[in-house]
């Protein structure tokens, strides 16, 4: 027998996934840093790289973000686990026992953060194809104006 609220949490999870998929496929710029400041953030290009990976285009994915083949599966597992735990109604573990608070996970996350910032800075220096093209609010307004 299902726990109370599993169907509701499942519907919420499905709605969130559907909304995220529609937003990603719509071409709407998702990066607040790019929209407001007009410069790419360390993660800029990851949504487009994820879509390219989903289409099996590794070369395009690497062009959008060189760390995509590493980060996309990792983030899919982390978000997938969080979503499954939410739907099941799994009570959150105490912070000292949570998997993400273990030394290995913290070391891995710290290493990935350093890599992400290093790639971001290297792209500004012209490596890895240079900075990813982004759209700011100004670009959106001028593109949609008659």
ZAGUBA-983465 format. One record per atom (N, C-alpha, C): residue in one letter; atom name; y, z, x. Coordinates in steps of 0.001 Angstrom, whole numbers. Example, Ala and Ser with C-alpha at 12.3 -4.5 7.8 and 13.67 -1.06 7.14 Angstrom:
2
<paza type="a" atom="N" north="-5690" up="7800" east="13190"/>
<paza type="a" atom="CA" north="-4500" up="7800" east="12300"/>
<paza type="a" atom="C" north="-3300" up="7800" east="13200"/>
<paza type="s" atom="N" north="-2250" up="7080" east="12850"/>
<paza type="s" atom="CA" north="-1060" up="7140" east="13670"/>
<paza type="s" atom="C" north="30" up="7870" east="12900"/>
//
This chain:
146
<paza type="x" atom="N" north="-1183" up="0" east="837"/>
<paza type="x" atom="CA" north="0" up="0" east="0"/>
<paza type="x" atom="C" north="1253" up="0" east="887"/>
<paza type="x" atom="N" north="2232" up="-741" east="455"/>
<paza type="x" atom="CA" north="3480" up="-845" east="1211"/>
<paza type="x" atom="C" north="4334" up="408" east="1035"/>
<paza type="x" atom="N" north="5047" up="725" east="2104"/>
<paza type="x" atom="CA" north="5995" up="1833" east="2027"/>
<paza type="x" atom="C" north="7140" up="1443" east="1101"/>
<paza type="x" atom="N" north="7785" up="2437" east="480"/>
<paza type="x" atom="CA" north="8934" up="2118" east="-373"/>
<paza type="x" atom="C" north="10041" up="1454" east="450"/>
<paza type="x" atom="N" north="10611" up="411" east="-95"/>
<paza type="x" atom="CA" north="11737" up="-244" east="549"/>
<paza type="x" atom="C" north="11356" up="-1378" east="1481"/>
<paza type="x" atom="N" north="10057" up="-1608" east="1734"/>
<paza type="x" atom="CA" north="9645" up="-2664" east="2660"/>
<paza type="x" atom="C" north="10058" up="-4030" east="2110"/>
<paza type="x" atom="N" north="9869" up="-4256" east="817"/>
<paza type="x" atom="CA" north="10230" up="-5548" east="225"/>
<paza type="x" atom="C" north="11744" up="-5780" east="326"/>
<paza type="x" atom="N" north="12526" up="-4736" east="80"/>
<paza type="x" atom="CA" north="13984" up="-4873" east="178"/>
<paza type="x" atom="C" north="14397" up="-5153" east="1615"/>
<paza type="x" atom="N" north="13830" up="-4394" east="2566"/>
<paza type="x" atom="CA" north="14170" up="-4621" east="3970"/>
<paza type="x" atom="C" north="13698" up="-5992" east="4435"/>
<paza type="x" atom="N" north="12566" up="-6454" east="3930"/>
<paza type="x" atom="CA" north="12083" up="-7796" east="4258"/>
<paza type="x" atom="C" north="13024" up="-8866" east="3740"/>
<paza type="x" atom="N" north="13542" up="-8671" east="2526"/>
<paza type="x" atom="CA" north="14496" up="-9630" east="1956"/>
<paza type="x" atom="C" north="15797" up="-9635" east="2754"/>
<paza type="x" atom="N" north="16256" up="-8464" east="3168"/>
<paza type="x" atom="CA" north="17476" up="-8383" east="3989"/>
<paza type="x" atom="C" north="17256" up="-9090" east="5318"/>
<paza type="x" atom="N" north="16106" up="-8849" east="5951"/>
<paza type="x" atom="CA" north="15797" up="-9487" east="7231"/>
<paza type="x" atom="C" north="15739" up="-11001" east="7075"/>
<paza type="x" atom="N" north="15099" up="-11470" east="6009"/>
<paza type="x" atom="CA" north="15018" up="-12911" east="5768"/>
<paza type="x" atom="C" north="16408" up="-13504" east="5555"/>
<paza type="x" atom="N" north="17250" up="-12820" east="4786"/>
<paza type="x" atom="CA" north="18606" up="-13301" east="4539"/>
<paza type="x" atom="C" north="19415" up="-13358" east="5832"/>
<paza type="x" atom="N" north="19279" up="-12343" east="6679"/>
<paza type="x" atom="CA" north="19992" up="-12344" east="7962"/>
<paza type="x" atom="C" north="19526" up="-13483" east="8864"/>
<paza type="x" atom="N" north="18221" up="-13700" east="8931"/>
<paza type="x" atom="CA" north="17692" up="-14794" east="9745"/>
<paza type="x" atom="C" north="18148" up="-16147" east="9214"/>
<paza type="x" atom="N" north="18108" up="-16314" east="7897"/>
<paza type="x" atom="CA" north="18544" up="-17583" east="7298"/>
<paza type="x" atom="C" north="20030" up="-17823" east="7551"/>
<paza type="x" atom="N" north="20849" up="-16793" east="7410"/>
<paza type="x" atom="CA" north="22287" up="-16937" east="7656"/>
<paza type="x" atom="C" north="22563" up="-17271" east="9115"/>
<paza type="x" atom="N" north="21852" up="-16612" east="10039"/>
<paza type="x" atom="CA" north="22040" up="-16887" east="11470"/>
<paza type="x" atom="C" north="21618" up="-18311" east="11802"/>
<paza type="x" atom="N" north="20518" up="-18770" east="11220"/>
<paza type="x" atom="CA" north="20052" up="-20132" east="11471"/>
<paza type="x" atom="C" north="21039" up="-21153" east="10923"/>
<paza type="x" atom="N" north="21516" up="-20935" east="9706"/>
<paza type="x" atom="CA" north="22496" up="-21865" east="9122"/>
<paza type="x" atom="C" north="23787" up="-21887" east="9929"/>
<paza type="x" atom="N" north="24232" up="-20731" east="10377"/>
<paza type="x" atom="CA" north="25451" up="-20660" east="11181"/>
<paza type="x" atom="C" north="25272" up="-21381" east="12510"/>
<paza type="x" atom="N" north="24118" up="-21178" east="13150"/>
<paza type="x" atom="CA" north="23856" up="-21836" east="14439"/>
<paza type="x" atom="C" north="23759" up="-23350" east="14272"/>
<paza type="x" atom="N" north="23132" up="-23812" east="13189"/>
<paza type="x" atom="CA" north="22958" up="-25245" east="12973"/>
<paza type="x" atom="C" north="24223" up="-25924" east="12455"/>
<paza type="x" atom="N" north="25183" up="-25146" east="11955"/>
<paza type="x" atom="CA" north="26397" up="-25732" east="11381"/>
<paza type="x" atom="C" north="27369" up="-26239" east="12432"/>
<paza type="x" atom="N" north="27178" up="-25799" east="13676"/>
<paza type="x" atom="CA" north="28104" up="-26214" east="14730"/>
<paza type="x" atom="C" north="29355" up="-25358" east="14785"/>
<paza type="x" atom="N" north="29417" up="-24309" east="13992"/>
<paza type="x" atom="CA" north="30552" up="-23398" east="14009"/>
<paza type="x" atom="C" north="30565" up="-22632" east="15323"/>
<paza type="x" atom="N" north="31698" up="-22604" east="16032"/>
<paza type="x" atom="CA" north="31751" up="-21831" east="17276"/>
<paza type="x" atom="C" north="31504" up="-20346" east="16993"/>
<paza type="x" atom="N" north="30611" up="-19744" east="17773"/>
<paza type="x" atom="CA" north="30212" up="-18363" east="17524"/>
<paza type="x" atom="C" north="30797" up="-17370" east="18517"/>
<paza type="x" atom="N" north="31375" up="-17848" east="19608"/>
<paza type="x" atom="CA" north="31818" up="-16957" east="20669"/>
<paza type="x" atom="C" north="33240" up="-16457" east="20425"/>
<paza type="x" atom="N" north="33418" up="-15157" east="20176"/>
<paza type="x" atom="CA" north="34764" up="-14639" east="19947"/>
<paza type="x" atom="C" north="35664" up="-14766" east="21174"/>
<paza type="x" atom="N" north="35102" up="-14636" east="22372"/>
<paza type="x" atom="CA" north="35906" up="-14770" east="23590"/>
<paza type="x" atom="C" north="36473" up="-16181" east="23695"/>
<paza type="x" atom="N" north="35630" up="-17167" east="23434"/>
<paza type="x" atom="CA" north="36084" up="-18554" east="23498"/>
<paza type="x" atom="C" north="37104" up="-18841" east="22403"/>
<paza type="x" atom="N" north="36868" up="-18330" east="21207"/>
<paza type="x" atom="CA" north="37788" up="-18587" east="20100"/>
<paza type="x" atom="C" north="39165" up="-17986" east="20353"/>
<paza type="x" atom="N" north="39198" up="-16765" east="20849"/>
<paza type="x" atom="CA" north="40467" up="-16063" east="21015"/>
<paza type="x" atom="C" north="41152" up="-16418" east="22338"/>
<paza type="x" atom="N" north="40399" up="-16399" east="23435"/>
<paza type="x" atom="CA" north="41001" up="-16604" east="24750"/>
<paza type="x" atom="C" north="40922" up="-18047" east="25245"/>
<paza type="x" atom="N" north="40023" up="-18834" east="24662"/>
<paza type="x" atom="CA" north="39878" up="-20218" east="25087"/>
<paza type="x" atom="C" north="39097" up="-20389" east="26379"/>
<paza type="x" atom="N" north="38408" up="-19343" east="26837"/>
<paza type="x" atom="CA" north="37565" up="-19427" east="28037"/>
<paza type="x" atom="C" north="36145" up="-18994" east="27660"/>
<paza type="x" atom="N" north="35156" up="-19548" east="28342"/>
<paza type="x" atom="CA" north="33782" up="-19155" east="28018"/>
<paza type="x" atom="C" north="33458" up="-17748" east="28500"/>
<paza type="x" atom="N" north="32616" up="-17060" east="27755"/>
<paza type="x" atom="CA" north="32144" up="-15730" east="28147"/>
<paza type="x" atom="C" north="30870" up="-15890" east="28972"/>
<paza type="x" atom="N" north="30319" up="-14814" east="29538"/>
<paza type="x" atom="CA" north="29086" up="-14950" east="30331"/>
<paza type="x" atom="C" north="27913" up="-15536" east="29551"/>
<paza type="x" atom="N" north="27886" up="-15343" east="28250"/>
<paza type="x" atom="CA" north="26780" up="-15865" east="27446"/>
<paza type="x" atom="C" north="27072" up="-17184" east="26765"/>
<paza type="x" atom="N" north="28267" up="-17743" east="26993"/>
<paza type="x" atom="CA" north="28617" up="-19011" east="26340"/>
<paza type="x" atom="C" north="27620" up="-20090" east="26727"/>
<paza type="x" atom="N" north="27181" up="-20821" east="25732"/>
<paza type="x" atom="CA" north="26210" up="-21887" east="25928"/>
<paza type="x" atom="C" north="24803" up="-21469" east="25546"/>
<paza type="x" atom="N" north="24564" up="-20165" east="25352"/>
<paza type="x" atom="CA" north="23213" up="-19720" east="25037"/>
<paza type="x" atom="C" north="22743" up="-20163" east="23650"/>
<paza type="x" atom="N" north="23644" up="-20219" east="22672"/>
<paza type="x" atom="CA" north="23229" up="-20681" east="21342"/>
<paza type="x" atom="C" north="22832" up="-22147" east="21414"/>
<paza type="x" atom="N" north="23664" up="-22966" east="22067"/>
<paza type="x" atom="CA" north="23343" up="-24384" east="22209"/>
<paza type="x" atom="C" north="22098" up="-24571" east="23064"/>
<paza type="x" atom="N" north="21921" up="-23735" east="24090"/>
<paza type="x" atom="CA" north="20722" up="-23813" east="24931"/>
<paza type="x" atom="C" north="19477" up="-23440" east="24131"/>
<paza type="x" atom="N" north="19600" up="-22457" east="23251"/>
<paza type="x" atom="CA" north="18473" up="-22060" east="22406"/>
<paza type="x" atom="C" north="18064" up="-23202" east="21495"/>
<paza type="x" atom="N" north="19047" up="-23865" east="20890"/>
<paza type="x" atom="CA" north="18742" up="-25011" east="20027"/>
<paza type="x" atom="C" north="18109" up="-26137" east="20832"/>
<paza type="x" atom="N" north="18590" up="-26364" east="22053"/>
<paza type="x" atom="CA" north="17999" up="-27399" east="22910"/>
<paza type="x" atom="C" north="16555" up="-27034" east="23265"/>
<paza type="x" atom="N" north="16303" up="-25774" east="23585"/>
<paza type="x" atom="CA" north="14933" up="-25343" east="23878"/>
<paza type="x" atom="C" north="14038" up="-25502" east="22658"/>
<paza type="x" atom="N" north="14574" up="-25210" east="21482"/>
<paza type="x" atom="CA" north="13793" up="-25364" east="20249"/>
<paza type="x" atom="C" north="13414" up="-26832" east="20020"/>
<paza type="x" atom="N" north="14236" up="-27749" east="20520"/>
<paza type="x" atom="CA" north="13930" up="-29179" east="20423"/>
<paza type="x" atom="C" north="13125" up="-29668" east="21622"/>
<paza type="x" atom="N" north="12790" up="-28771" east="22551"/>
<paza type="x" atom="CA" north="12000" up="-29127" east="23716"/>
<paza type="x" atom="C" north="12787" up="-29819" east="24820"/>
<paza type="x" atom="N" north="14116" up="-29719" east="24779"/>
<paza type="x" atom="CA" north="14968" up="-30385" east="25770"/>
<paza type="x" atom="C" north="15406" up="-29382" east="26839"/>
<paza type="x" atom="N" north="14555" up="-29192" east="27850"/>
<paza type="x" atom="CA" north="14828" up="-28214" east="28894"/>
<paza type="x" atom="C" north="16046" up="-28604" east="29721"/>
<paza type="x" atom="N" north="16222" up="-29885" east="30006"/>
<paza type="x" atom="CA" north="17358" up="-30326" east="30817"/>
<paza type="x" atom="C" north="18685" up="-29984" east="30128"/>
<paza type="x" atom="N" north="18790" up="-30247" east="28830"/>
<paza type="x" atom="CA" north="20019" up="-29917" east="28094"/>
<paza type="x" atom="C" north="20221" up="-28409" east="28047"/>
<paza type="x" atom="N" north="19129" up="-27665" east="27842"/>
<paza type="x" atom="CA" north="19231" up="-26202" east="27790"/>
<paza type="x" atom="C" north="19759" up="-25657" east="29109"/>
<paza type="x" atom="N" north="19250" up="-26173" east="30214"/>
<paza type="x" atom="CA" north="19724" up="-25728" east="31522"/>
<paza type="x" atom="C" north="21178" up="-26118" east="31743"/>
<paza type="x" atom="N" north="21610" up="-27230" east="31179"/>
<paza type="x" atom="CA" north="23011" up="-27633" east="31280"/>
<paza type="x" atom="C" north="23933" up="-26713" east="30498"/>
<paza type="x" atom="N" north="23461" up="-26245" east="29358"/>
<paza type="x" atom="CA" north="24277" up="-25327" east="28557"/>
<paza type="x" atom="C" north="24334" up="-23939" east="29178"/>
<paza type="x" atom="N" north="23188" up="-23463" east="29683"/>
<paza type="x" atom="CA" north="23165" up="-22168" east="30365"/>
<paza type="x" atom="C" north="21927" up="-22108" east="31246"/>
<paza type="x" atom="N" north="22107" up="-21973" east="32576"/>
<paza type="x" atom="CA" north="20969" up="-21990" east="33497"/>
<paza type="x" atom="C" north="19960" up="-20861" east="33295"/>
<paza type="x" atom="N" north="20360" up="-19774" east="32685"/>
<paza type="x" atom="CA" north="19436" up="-18658" east="32473"/>
<paza type="x" atom="C" north="18731" up="-18715" east="31120"/>
<paza type="x" atom="N" north="18970" up="-19764" east="30347"/>
<paza type="x" atom="CA" north="18396" up="-19860" east="29001"/>
<paza type="x" atom="C" north="16873" up="-19750" east="28978"/>
<paza type="x" atom="N" north="16131" up="-20445" east="29861"/>
<paza type="x" atom="CA" north="14670" up="-20318" east="29785"/>
<paza type="x" atom="C" north="14167" up="-18897" east="30025"/>
<paza type="x" atom="N" north="14947" up="-18079" east="30681"/>
<paza type="x" atom="CA" north="14588" up="-16681" east="30903"/>
<paza type="x" atom="C" north="15081" up="-15790" east="29767"/>
<paza type="x" atom="N" north="16339" up="-15972" east="29377"/>
<paza type="x" atom="CA" north="16951" up="-15076" east="28391"/>
<paza type="x" atom="C" north="16498" up="-15329" east="26956"/>
<paza type="x" atom="N" north="16325" up="-16584" east="26567"/>
<paza type="x" atom="CA" north="16009" up="-16888" east="25164"/>
<paza type="x" atom="C" north="14680" up="-16259" east="24736"/>
<paza type="x" atom="N" north="13580" up="-16456" east="25488"/>
<paza type="x" atom="CA" north="12339" up="-15798" east="25054"/>
<paza type="x" atom="C" north="12432" up="-14273" east="25079"/>
<paza type="x" atom="N" north="13118" up="-13746" east="26088"/>
<paza type="x" atom="CA" north="13268" up="-12293" east="26182"/>
<paza type="x" atom="C" north="14040" up="-11742" east="24985"/>
<paza type="x" atom="N" north="15153" up="-12376" east="24648"/>
<paza type="x" atom="CA" north="15941" up="-11924" east="23501"/>
<paza type="x" atom="C" north="15190" up="-12122" east="22191"/>
<paza type="x" atom="N" north="14392" up="-13193" east="22096"/>
<paza type="x" atom="CA" north="13590" up="-13422" east="20890"/>
<paza type="x" atom="C" north="12590" up="-12286" east="20682"/>
<paza type="x" atom="N" north="11954" up="-11839" east="21764"/>
<paza type="x" atom="CA" north="11001" up="-10731" east="21665"/>
<paza type="x" atom="C" north="11714" up="-9438" east="21280"/>
<paza type="x" atom="N" north="12848" up="-9156" east="21918"/>
<paza type="x" atom="CA" north="13580" up="-7913" east="21639"/>
<paza type="x" atom="C" north="14087" up="-7897" east="20195"/>
<paza type="x" atom="N" north="14742" up="-8994" east="19765"/>
<paza type="x" atom="CA" north="15247" up="-9041" east="18393"/>
<paza type="x" atom="C" north="14101" up="-9087" east="17383"/>
<paza type="x" atom="N" north="13017" up="-9780" east="17733"/>
<paza type="x" atom="CA" north="11856" up="-9829" east="16841"/>
<paza type="x" atom="C" north="11249" up="-8458" east="16634"/>
<paza type="x" atom="N" north="11110" up="-7703" east="17722"/>
<paza type="x" atom="CA" north="10566" up="-6341" east="17610"/>
<paza type="x" atom="C" north="11484" up="-5456" east="16767"/>
<paza type="x" atom="N" north="12787" up="-5571" east="16992"/>
<paza type="x" atom="CA" north="13735" up="-4766" east="16210"/>
<paza type="x" atom="C" north="13653" up="-5130" east="14728"/>
<paza type="x" atom="N" north="13513" up="-6425" east="14437"/>
<paza type="x" atom="CA" north="13437" up="-6874" east="13049"/>
<paza type="x" atom="C" north="12147" up="-6391" east="12381"/>
<paza type="x" atom="N" north="11032" up="-6489" east="13090"/>
<paza type="x" atom="CA" north="9753" up="-6016" east="12540"/>
<paza type="x" atom="C" north="9803" up="-4502" east="12312"/>
<paza type="x" atom="N" north="10355" up="-3769" east="13265"/>
<paza type="x" atom="CA" north="10486" up="-2318" east="13092"/>
<paza type="x" atom="C" north="11363" up="-1988" east="11886"/>
<paza type="x" atom="N" north="12431" up="-2753" east="11689"/>
<paza type="x" atom="CA" north="13315" up="-2528" east="10543"/>
<paza type="x" atom="C" north="12565" up="-2766" east="9239"/>
<paza type="x" atom="N" north="11849" up="-3882" east="9158"/>
<paza type="x" atom="CA" north="11136" up="-4206" east="7916"/>
<paza type="x" atom="C" north="10049" up="-3172" east="7634"/>
<paza type="x" atom="N" north="9336" up="-2759" east="8656"/>
<paza type="x" atom="CA" north="8288" up="-1748" east="8472"/>
<paza type="x" atom="C" north="8854" up="-387" east="8119"/>
<paza type="x" atom="N" north="10102" up="-158" east="8484"/>
<paza type="x" atom="CA" north="10696" up="1150" east="8240"/>
<paza type="x" atom="C" north="10309" up="2148" east="9306"/>
<paza type="x" atom="N" north="9961" up="1637" east="10494"/>
<paza type="x" atom="CA" north="9574" up="2505" east="11598"/>
<paza type="x" atom="C" north="10746" up="3395" east="11973"/>
<paza type="x" atom="N" north="10547" up="4708" east="11954"/>
<paza type="x" atom="CA" north="11656" up="5580" east="12333"/>
<paza type="x" atom="C" north="11994" up="5379" east="13810"/>
<paza type="x" atom="N" north="13273" up="5398" east="14144"/>
<paza type="x" atom="CA" north="13643" up="5215" east="15552"/>
<paza type="x" atom="C" north="13086" up="6343" east="16412"/>
<paza type="x" atom="N" north="12622" up="5960" east="17591"/>
<paza type="x" atom="CA" north="12080" up="6951" east="18529"/>
<paza type="x" atom="C" north="13238" up="7686" east="19193"/>
<paza type="x" atom="N" north="12984" up="8914" east="19647"/>
<paza type="x" atom="CA" north="14029" up="9623" east="20391"/>
<paza type="x" atom="C" north="14422" up="8792" east="21616"/>
<paza type="x" atom="N" north="15706" up="8808" east="22009"/>
<paza type="x" atom="CA" north="16154" up="7963" east="23118"/>
<paza type="x" atom="C" north="15339" up="8097" east="24401"/>
<paza type="x" atom="N" north="14854" up="9297" east="24705"/>
<paza type="x" atom="CA" north="14106" up="9458" east="25943"/>
<paza type="x" atom="C" north="12724" up="8814" east="25864"/>
<paza type="x" atom="N" north="12252" up="8479" east="24680"/>
<paza type="x" atom="CA" north="10937" up="7849" east="24536"/>
<paza type="x" atom="C" north="11034" up="6386" east="24133"/>
<paza type="x" atom="N" north="12196" up="5912" east="23785"/>
<paza type="x" atom="CA" north="12336" up="4529" east="23364"/>
<paza type="x" atom="C" north="12028" up="3602" east="24532"/>
<paza type="x" atom="N" north="11399" up="2467" east="24249"/>
<paza type="x" atom="CA" north="11010" up="1527" east="25308"/>
<paza type="x" atom="C" north="12211" up="1020" east="26083"/>
<paza type="x" atom="N" north="13353" up="872" east="25404"/>
<paza type="x" atom="CA" north="14523" up="305" east="26055"/>
<paza type="x" atom="C" north="15245" up="1319" east="26946"/>
<paza type="x" atom="N" north="14823" up="2586" east="26880"/>
<paza type="x" atom="CA" north="15454" up="3614" east="27713"/>
<paza type="x" atom="C" north="14616" up="3942" east="28950"/>
<paza type="x" atom="N" north="13481" up="3280" east="29099"/>
<paza type="x" atom="CA" north="12645" up="3529" east="30271"/>
<paza type="x" atom="C" north="13277" up="2914" east="31508"/>
<paza type="x" atom="N" north="12935" up="3467" east="32657"/>
<paza type="x" atom="CA" north="13525" up="3036" east="33925"/>
<paza type="x" atom="C" north="13345" up="1540" east="34166"/>
<paza type="x" atom="N" north="12165" up="1006" east="33906"/>
<paza type="x" atom="CA" north="11903" up="-415" east="34137"/>
<paza type="x" atom="C" north="12787" up="-1283" east="33242"/>
<paza type="x" atom="N" north="12910" up="-908" east="31981"/>
<paza type="x" atom="CA" north="13732" up="-1689" east="31062"/>
<paza type="x" atom="C" north="15201" up="-1636" east="31461"/>
<paza type="x" atom="N" north="15674" up="-484" east="31882"/>
<paza type="x" atom="CA" north="17070" up="-350" east="32317"/>
<paza type="x" atom="C" north="17305" up="-1178" east="33578"/>
<paza type="x" atom="N" north="16357" up="-1148" east="34508"/>
<paza type="x" atom="CA" north="16479" up="-1940" east="35731"/>
<paza type="x" atom="C" north="16495" up="-3426" east="35398"/>
<paza type="x" atom="N" north="15595" up="-3860" east="34514"/>
<paza type="x" atom="CA" north="15543" up="-5263" east="34115"/>
<paza type="x" atom="C" north="16839" up="-5692" east="33431"/>
<paza type="x" atom="N" north="17326" up="-4879" east="32504"/>
<paza type="x" atom="CA" north="18569" up="-5209" east="31799"/>
<paza type="x" atom="C" north="19749" up="-5265" east="32763"/>
<paza type="x" atom="N" north="19802" up="-4336" east="33706"/>
<paza type="x" atom="CA" north="20891" up="-4329" east="34695"/>
<paza type="x" atom="C" north="20832" up="-5572" east="35578"/>
<paza type="x" atom="N" north="19640" up="-5950" east="35990"/>
<paza type="x" atom="CA" north="19469" up="-7149" east="36812"/>
<paza type="x" atom="C" north="19893" up="-8397" east="36043"/>
<paza type="x" atom="N" north="19484" up="-8480" east="34787"/>
<paza type="x" atom="CA" north="19868" up="-9635" east="33959"/>
<paza type="x" atom="C" north="21378" up="-9690" east="33747"/>
<paza type="x" atom="N" north="22010" up="-8541" east="33576"/>
<paza type="x" atom="CA" north="23459" up="-8499" east="33409"/>
<paza type="x" atom="C" north="24159" up="-8991" east="34671"/>
<paza type="x" atom="N" north="23683" up="-8553" east="35832"/>
<paza type="x" atom="CA" north="24267" up="-9008" east="37099"/>
<paza type="x" atom="C" north="24071" up="-10518" east="37241"/>
<paza type="x" atom="N" north="22882" up="-11022" east="36918"/>
<paza type="x" atom="CA" north="22631" up="-12466" east="36980"/>
<paza type="x" atom="C" north="23543" up="-13233" east="36030"/>
<paza type="x" atom="N" north="23717" up="-12710" east="34826"/>
<paza type="x" atom="CA" north="24562" up="-13361" east="33829"/>
<paza type="x" atom="C" north="25997" up="-13469" east="34316"/>
<paza type="x" atom="N" north="26528" up="-12396" east="34855"/>
<paza type="x" atom="CA" north="27904" up="-12408" east="35369"/>
<paza type="x" atom="C" north="28000" up="-13298" east="36610"/>
<paza type="x" atom="N" north="26977" up="-13279" east="37473"/>
<paza type="x" atom="CA" north="26992" up="-14129" east="38670"/>
<paza type="x" atom="C" north="27001" up="-15607" east="38290"/>
<paza type="x" atom="N" north="26199" up="-15996" east="37313"/>
<paza type="x" atom="CA" north="26185" up="-17395" east="36854"/>
<paza type="x" atom="C" north="27524" up="-17743" east="36225"/>
<paza type="x" atom="N" north="28083" up="-16831" east="35449"/>
<paza type="x" atom="CA" north="29388" up="-17064" east="34814"/>
<paza type="x" atom="C" north="30464" up="-17331" east="35870"/>
<paza type="x" atom="N" north="30523" up="-16482" east="36890"/>
<paza type="x" atom="CA" north="31509" up="-16661" east="37962"/>
<paza type="x" atom="C" north="31237" up="-17935" east="38759"/>
<paza type="x" atom="N" north="29967" up="-18228" east="39017"/>
<paza type="x" atom="CA" north="29613" up="-19450" east="39758"/>
<paza type="x" atom="C" north="30028" up="-20692" east="38979"/>
<paza type="x" atom="N" north="29919" up="-20642" east="37668"/>
<paza type="x" atom="CA" north="30320" up="-21805" east="36857"/>
<paza type="x" atom="C" north="31827" up="-22022" east="36940"/>
<paza type="x" atom="N" north="32595" up="-20945" east="36990"/>
<paza type="x" atom="CA" north="34047" up="-21096" east="37153"/>
<paza type="x" atom="C" north="34387" up="-21689" east="38514"/>
<paza type="x" atom="N" north="33493" up="-21489" east="39501"/>
<paza type="x" atom="CA" north="33700" up="-22057" east="40836"/>
<paza type="x" atom="C" north="33171" up="-23495" east="40922"/>
<paza type="x" atom="N" north="32629" up="-24011" east="39815"/>
<paza type="x" atom="CA" north="32178" up="-25397" east="39782"/>
<paza type="x" atom="C" north="30684" up="-25595" east="39921"/>
<paza type="x" atom="N" north="29931" up="-24527" east="40097"/>
<paza type="x" atom="CA" north="28478" up="-24647" east="40217"/>
<paza type="x" atom="C" north="27836" up="-24712" east="38834"/>
<paza type="x" atom="N" north="26595" up="-25164" east="38784"/>
<paza type="x" atom="CA" north="25828" up="-25269" east="37537"/>
<paza type="x" atom="C" north="26550" up="-26118" east="36491"/>
<paza type="x" atom="N" north="27283" up="-27113" east="36920"/>
<paza type="x" atom="CA" north="27973" up="-27992" east="35980"/>
<paza type="x" atom="C" north="29336" up="-27495" east="35552"/>
<paza type="x" atom="N" north="29821" up="-26427" east="36121"/>
<paza type="x" atom="CA" north="31135" up="-25899" east="35761"/>
<paza type="x" atom="C" north="31089" up="-25125" east="34463"/>
<paza type="x" atom="N" north="32245" up="-24626" east="34011"/>
<paza type="x" atom="CA" north="32278" up="-23845" east="32768"/>
<paza type="x" atom="C" north="31861" up="-24687" east="31558"/>
<paza type="x" atom="N" north="31213" up="-24050" east="30616"/>
<paza type="x" atom="CA" north="30810" up="-24711" east="29380"/>
<paza type="x" atom="C" north="32060" up="-25016" east="28561"/>
<paza type="x" atom="N" north="32100" up="-26191" east="27962"/>
<paza type="x" atom="CA" north="33227" up="-26534" east="27092"/>
<paza type="x" atom="C" north="33193" up="-25635" east="25853"/>
<paza type="x" atom="N" north="34342" up="-25074" east="25499"/>
<paza type="x" atom="CA" north="34434" up="-24191" east="24337"/>
<paza type="x" atom="C" north="35569" up="-24645" east="23433"/>
<paza type="x" atom="N" north="35542" up="-24146" east="22210"/>
<paza type="x" atom="CA" north="36617" up="-24421" east="21253"/>
<paza type="x" atom="C" north="37352" up="-23122" east="20956"/>
<paza type="x" atom="N" north="38677" up="-23171" east="21011"/>
<paza type="x" atom="CA" north="39487" up="-22016" east="20663"/>
<paza type="x" atom="C" north="39969" up="-22190" east="19223"/>
<paza type="x" atom="N" north="40647" up="-21176" east="18699"/>
<paza type="x" atom="CA" north="41220" up="-21289" east="17362"/>
<paza type="x" atom="C" north="42189" up="-22472" east="17298"/>
<paza type="x" atom="N" north="42967" up="-22648" east="18356"/>
<paza type="x" atom="CA" north="43925" up="-23754" east="18400"/>
<paza type="x" atom="C" north="43196" up="-25094" east="18281"/>
<paza type="x" atom="N" north="42082" up="-25257" east="18992"/>
<paza type="x" atom="CA" north="41299" up="-26489" east="18913"/>
<paza type="x" atom="C" north="40766" up="-26712" east="17504"/>
<paza type="x" atom="N" north="40284" up="-25636" east="16880"/>
<paza type="x" atom="CA" north="39755" up="-25750" east="15521"/>
<paza type="x" atom="C" north="40824" up="-26163" east="14533"/>
<paza type="x" atom="N" north="42021" up="-25569" east="14678"/>
<paza type="x" atom="CA" north="43119" up="-25875" east="13753"/>
<paza type="x" atom="C" north="43553" up="-27328" east="13917"/>
<paza type="x" atom="N" north="43712" up="-27781" east="15158"/>
<paza type="x" atom="CA" north="44176" up="-29162" east="15378"/>
<paza type="x" atom="C" north="43112" up="-30158" east="14988"/>
<paza type="x" atom="N" north="41839" up="-29815" east="15134"/>
<paza type="x" atom="CA" north="40756" up="-30721" east="14750"/>
<paza type="x" atom="C" north="40652" up="-30869" east="13232"/>
<paza type="x" atom="N" north="40900" up="-29798" east="12506"/>
<paza type="x" atom="CA" north="40751" up="-29820" east="11049"/>
<paza type="x" atom="C" north="42038" up="-30176" east="10311"/>
<paza type="x" atom="N" north="43166" up="-30213" east="11030"/>
<paza type="x" atom="CA" north="44431" up="-30544" east="10375"/>
<paza type="x" atom="C" north="44452" up="-32041" east="10048"/>
<paza type="x" atom="N" north="45072" up="-32398" east="8904"/>
<paza type="x" atom="CA" north="45110" up="-33822" east="8519"/>
<paza type="x" atom="C" north="46034" up="-34641" east="9402"/>
//
